[in-house]
Amino acid sequence: MAKVEPKHKKTLAQKLLTFQRNGLQQYGKYLNQQLKLTDKMKHGTAYKKYIEKQIIYKDKKIKKIDNKLKNL
């Protein structure tokens, strides 16, 4: 098996974190669309609270990824 150098590990870690960040951003777009749809629902209050919590959680995860990318 080939030996993995620290330079390659750093590059792969950056790619992975960037990929995860992009995925979270796309998920955020989806959440915003769903949040707009809850206004049209009759009984959407529970779903709206869930979506709002997911948006907060997503933002925290993006901040953690940004910090990791800065430290690499």
C-alpha positions, -999 to 999 in steps of 0.1 A, spaced: 0 0 0 13 35 -8 25 57 19 3 88 25 23 119 30 12 147 54 8 171 24 -17 147 8 -36 143 40 -39 181 43 -52 183 7 -77 155 11 -89 170 44 -94 204 27 -114 187 -1 -135 168 23 -143 198 44 -151 219 13 -174 192 0 -192 190 34 -195 228 35 -210 229 0 -235 202 9 -246 221 40 -251 252 20 -273 234 -4 -292 219 25 -296 254 38 -312 265 5 -336 235 9 -345 245 44 -352 281 34 -376 268 7 -393 246 33 -396 275 57 -414 296 31 -438 267 25 -447 264 62 -464 298 60 -489 283 35 -496 253 56 -526 252 80 -508 233 108 -472 241 100 -461 255 134 -443 224 146 -427 219 113 -416 255 112 -400 251 146 -382 220 134 -369 238 103 -357 268 123 -338 245 147 -322 227 117 -311 261 102 -294 270 135 -277 235 136 -266 238 100 -251 273 107 -231 259 137 -218 230 116 -207 254 88 -188 276 114 -170 245 128 -160 235 92 -148 271 85 -127 270 117 -112 237 107 -103 250 72 -86 280 87 -65 258 110 -53 235 82 
